[in-house]
C-alpha cells in the first residue's frame, strides 16, 4: 500500500542523514543511535578484568565507551601537591 502512495516526482516530506520519507508514505519506527554518555567530571572506571586495582581514566567531557558504561566508577583524584 505504501508503494502505491509514493510515485516518481513525489515531494519529500522528511529527509535525514539515514532516511527519507515522501509525502503520503507511512512513517515506521526509526532506530536512532543513542548519543554517547559523557563524563561530567574526571573519573576512573574500575576494570577488574585488567587486574585487581586497575581502572580506565576518562577525562571530563570525554565520551564513556559503551562497553564501560555499566562498570563501577569513582571520581579521579588529582595528583598530590608537592610540599616544599
Helices and strands as residue ranges (DSSP letters): H 2-5, E 12-15, E 20-22, E 37-38, E 43-46, G 48-50, E 55-58, E 63-64, G 66-68, E 73-75
